[in-house]
């Protein structure tokens, strides 16, 4: 397929996944804001999250203090901030429109109507707009778009590039959410420090892991188990290991004559997570581990771009 | 306007014409609320599906619908048969003309058309002189604009042989009508049109460079910001071919390749939807970012087919239009089945004198204008507008032609004030490859403003579904 088409498909699904991740984070913090006595913990968590997502500077340029309501509005609906959910939905739709002929009609219509609805929701928004139901809606649309692509797309290169976009973005997002909460997660942390229960619920809910945790461990929530679930569980759909596994298998399906090294690095990343134990992560230190992971994700993204999406000029 | 326009649905006595009887009966039974609700449904679906055109120079999201009218234009079979044979005849002659112009120029030598009319025309491409194209076909896709005059006679108003657009609306309008009013399709035998993309692809493959067994066809677009982008994406998807931009293609060793995830892949046929001027920055406009450097070299070497060919504009120019009936006689030895609209050429002193004396009654068009721009509609123009045109005509008469103000036929149209006749035209799409093919009907355009004769979408025109009845 055309490199440019692959590029648009890849970014289309990255932006949808990014919109969903942001919606999950806003949702988790929004729920937290409804609980009593959590103002400090909420502000702290919002601040850490915005730092991990590199959103803080853009926010501070507009607002003086971390005020939950302002953060929710900014991250969800700000038209001018390129990192907002609204902007992600617009970018996803622009990418889709550029290659609408390569999408199934069902997928295109779903993406297009998501954008049209987002636009009218943003235009109609009242000062007390219900942020909770907006982010809920974004999650639903993202689920729908993913479902429609899985349910209607031919399993060809186009499909694999959308999957690569989805899982590379998701691995990036999970790693950043973990980064924001790394102080609560340091394996083997002093047992006398009781982690803040609000922080746990934010982290787990943002990754659809709250119910999963109970189901998997049937136990009280402990830092090591949370980290294990979100980093090393192969069956946890948003864990780092799971994302790397998907990225690797989809890259293998689109390999070309230049892509051997990219495949090797994706495979190495997957193998590294597959054979790593929590003790190893503790030895490296979680912050360092996450930092290294994020830089490998970046490297892989660059390599995918130069091998497949934006090949160096020929002729 | 001397007499009243031909009404497609009702005869002069006010009774429905035979081919409209069933429809009229159905229409009479519909409440205007239901019709209004159906029209709103159509708009909602067109928005969702993104059947829109981009509006130039406006901000994000400036995508408009071309208004769709729910009352179909119906053409009885016997009229269609005549139209079809006339269209095929005309397009055959036009292709023969373009071939001749870029080879022996017999028609010029025979004095049928003055040589300077052709060779000094800005649409004449000397780069094409002596270049052989597969099958001798230049205008693979032709959109011929047909109107019906007050006597009920079909006439050709304009030939579009460069990058005619609108066929996606023809196809989507039919889908929409089937969705909105399925009951109408069970009581009418309406000739199907949805095989258009198959016929188009088959035609494009049939004109691949010689020796290519399984040609790769691509559609070249200017990109998502082009006003006709929806149509480009739609046709590429329907034909299952790649939708490419200039940056996706490159030329190496006189062959054209596209950049794919699996490396360079050879391209054999380009269905281009950008103008000649932008195709190859090395030959035409050097500032074009839309084209492919070196494309013309590959083309002249016969390694790639471009559809429509480069240089077809020499045949659809308004200054050449008056000669088409002569071309038909010259190349085919036949008289034209569908006539032209009478045209005065203002470079001729006699014609000029007449036109300048009758400007308030006439339509004056710029020879190179398109899309309803650069024209004067005498009866609708102010004195100042007429005087402004008069000065322009006297200064550069060769840039203008004039035609009588036609009483374009009307078709009932659903408006906010009920069902009211509005002026229409018809653009059938004529495909030339191994053979000449037309899917029955075409795109009916309607001037939605009361009394307006301008059907172009850029000037407030809408579209209708067009039914050719099989019985």
Interface residues (C-beta under 8 A of the other chain):
Chain A: X1 X2 X3 X4 X5 X6 X90 X94 X97 X98 X99 X100 X101 X102 X105 X108 X109 X112 X113 X116 X119 X157 X161 X254 X256 X257 X308 X309 X311 X313 X314 X315
Chain B: X47 X48 X49 X50 X60 X61 X223 X224 X229 X232 X233 X234 X236 X237 X242 X243 X244 X245 X247 X248 X250 X251 X252 X257 X258 X259 X260 X261 X262 X263 X264 X294
